[in-house]
Amino acid sequence: MPPPSPISRSRSLTPLLQEIPGVWRGHELAPVKARSTGHMALDALLPGGGWPIGALTEFIPLIEGIGEVAVLQVALKRLCDEKRHIVFVRPPYIPYAPALLSAGLLPRVLWIDAAHDEDARWAAEQTLREGAAGAVLLWSHAVADRALRRLQLAAEEGQSLAFIYRPAVTLNNSSPAALRIVLRPAPGALGVEVVKARGGRMGAVFLPVHTHD
């Protein structure tokens, strides 16, 4: 009797692999811990079906003030409901308290106004390592891979949501972030383009968000 072909062996293994937790098959999205973005179309593109926990997510807004923080509003609101703090590190503008209150984020938002970019990255890194905050949002002009890798490692250690906003010029450089997203304005919406997703899919969606960051 001839030995089973590679195809038949593969088929016979499939039911067994489906019963073993933690086994990832190449045609599937990589299994990662994540929090839903609150937008089904965006979740469908992302590994784990949401913002990755313990990994760095990079946003590149092509224009400031188009809803950079609003894209995270649902996830941040859920963290606040769980009594977790949200840390803003060196945002380009003073956080607008009425908007944060309307979004249900107060009084859980902490604001770190670091004097220099290097200080801001250090503060974000230490906050992430502690793991006490539900999410850390950092605005930085960092270009070097080493600086971003330190943030990635800190996010892994603290198992928090980690977000970094960088200017459009950095899109020309590679990035060690697990997830990289370009944000662009669209009529009555925000264009969200996934340009890198470790274990996810490339693609773009339009989200109906308010631009009152």
C-alpha positions in Angstrom: 0.0 0.0 0.0 1.6 3.4 -1.0 2.3 5.9 1.7 -0.2 8.8 2.1 0.5 11.8 0.0 1.6 15.1 1.7 -1.9 16.6 0.9 -3.7 13.7 2.6 -1.4 13.9 5.6 -2.1 17.7 5.8 -5.8 17.1 5.7 -5.7 14.5 8.4 -3.7 16.9 10.7 -6.2 19.8 10.3 -8.8 18.5 12.8 -6.1 17.8 15.3 -4.5 21.2 15.0 -7.9 22.9 15.4 -8.2 21.2 18.8 -4.9 22.4 20.1 -5.1 25.9 21.7 -2.4 28.4 20.7 -1.6 26.8 17.3 -1.5 29.3 14.5 -2.0 28.3 10.9 -0.4 30.4 8.1 -3.6 31.4 6.4 -5.0 32.9 9.7 -4.3 36.2 11.4 -1.6 35.8 14.0 -3.0 35.2 17.5 -2.4 38.3 19.6 -4.0 39.9 22.5 -6.0 42.9 21.5 -8.8 45.3 22.4 -11.5 46.1 19.9 -11.2 49.5 18.3 -15.0 49.8 18.4 -15.2 49.9 14.6 -15.9 46.5 13.0 -14.3 47.3 9.6 -11.1 48.4 11.3 -11.0 45.4 13.7 -11.3 43.1 10.6 -7.9 44.4 9.4 -6.0 44.2 12.7 -4.2 41.3 14.3 -6.3 39.9 17.1 -9.3 42.0 16.0 -8.3 45.3 17.6 -5.5 47.5 19.0 -2.6 45.1 20.0 -1.9 44.8 23.7 1.8 44.8 24.6 2.9 46.1 21.3 3.6 49.5 19.8 1.0 51.1 17.4 2.2 54.0 15.3 0.0 56.7 13.9 1.1 59.0 11.2 -1.4 61.8 10.7 -0.9 63.6 7.4 -2.4 66.7 8.9 -2.7 67.7 12.5 -6.1 68.0 14.1 -8.0 65.5 12.0 -9.1 63.2 14.7 -5.8 61.6 15.9 -7.2 60.8 19.3 -10.8 60.3 18.3 -9.8 57.2 16.4 -9.0 55.7 19.8 -12.0 57.1 21.6 -14.0 53.9 22.0 -11.1 51.8 23.3 -10.0 54.6 25.7 -13.5 55.1 27.0 -13.8 51.3 27.8 -10.5 51.5 29.7 -11.7 54.5 31.7 -14.9 52.6 32.5 -12.6 49.9 34.0 -10.9 52.5 36.2 -7.7 52.5 34.1 -5.7 55.6 33.5 -4.9 57.1 30.1 -1.6 58.9 29.8 -0.9 61.6 27.2 2.8 62.3 26.8 3.8 65.6 25.2 0.7 66.2 23.0 1.1 69.1 20.5 -1.8 71.0 22.2 -3.1 71.3 25.7 -5.7 68.5 26.1 -9.2 70.1 25.8 -11.0 69.2 29.0 -14.6 69.7 27.8 -13.9 67.4 24.9 -12.3 64.8 27.1 -15.3 65.0 29.5 -17.8 64.7 26.7 -15.9 61.5 25.5 -16.1 60.0 29.0 -12.3 60.1 29.6 -12.2 62.4 32.6 -10.9 62.2 35.3 -8.8 59.2 34.1 -6.5 61.2 31.7 -3.0 62.1 33.0 -1.0 64.7 31.0 2.8 64.6 31.0 4.2 67.8 29.5 7.9 66.9 28.9 10.2 69.7 27.8 12.1 67.7 25.2 11.4 64.8 22.9 13.9 62.6 24.6 12.3 63.3 28.0 8.9 62.4 26.6 10.1 59.1 25.2 11.7 58.3 28.6 8.5 59.1 30.5 6.4 57.0 28.1 8.9 54.1 28.4 8.8 54.1 32.2 5.0 54.4 32.3 4.7 51.5 29.9 7.1 49.3 31.8 5.2 49.9 35.1 2.0 48.5 33.4 -0.2 50.7 35.6 -1.8 52.7 32.8 -4.4 51.2 30.5 -2.9 53.1 27.5 0.0 55.5 26.8 -0.2 58.0 24.0 3.1 59.6 23.0 3.7 62.4 20.5 7.3 62.2 19.2 9.6 63.2 16.3 11.8 60.2 16.9 13.4 58.7 13.8 16.0 56.2 15.1 14.8 52.6 15.3 16.4 52.2 18.7 14.1 54.7 20.4 11.0 53.0 19.0 12.3 49.5 19.8 12.7 50.6 23.5 9.1 51.7 23.5 8.1 48.4 21.9 10.0 46.4 24.6 8.4 48.5 27.3 5.0 47.9 25.9 5.7 44.1 25.9 6.9 44.3 29.5 3.9 46.2 30.8 1.3 44.6 28.6 -0.4 48.0 28.0 -1.7 49.7 24.9 1.1 51.8 23.5 0.5 54.5 20.8 3.0 56.8 19.2 2.1 59.7 16.9 4.9 60.7 14.5 4.9 63.4 11.7 4.3 62.5 8.1 8.0 62.9 7.1 8.8 59.7 9.1 6.6 57.7 6.7 9.7 57.6 4.5 11.5 55.5 7.2 11.0 51.9 8.3 9.5 51.4 11.7 9.8 48.5 14.3 6.2 49.2 15.4 3.9 46.2 15.3 1.2 48.2 13.7 1.6 51.3 11.5 -1.4 53.4 10.4 -1.6 56.5 8.2 -4.4 59.0 9.1 -5.7 61.3 6.4 -8.7 63.7 6.2 -11.8 62.7 4.3 -15.2 64.4 3.9 -17.1 63.9 7.2 -14.8 61.1 8.2 -11.2 60.0 9.0 -9.3 57.9 6.5 -7.4 55.1 8.4 -4.9 53.2 6.2 -3.1 50.2 7.7 0.3 50.2 6.0 2.0 47.6 8.3 0.3 45.0 10.5 2.4 42.2 12.0 0.0 39.3 11.5 -2.8 41.4 10.1 -3.9 42.8 6.7 -3.2 45.9 4.7 -6.2 48.0 3.9 -8.1 51.2 4.5 -11.4 52.2 6.1 -13.2 55.5 6.7 -14.4 56.2 10.2 -17.1 58.8 11.2 -15.2 60.4 14.0 -15.3 64.0 15.4 -12.3 66.1 15.1 -12.2 67.9 18.4 -8.9 66.6 19.8 
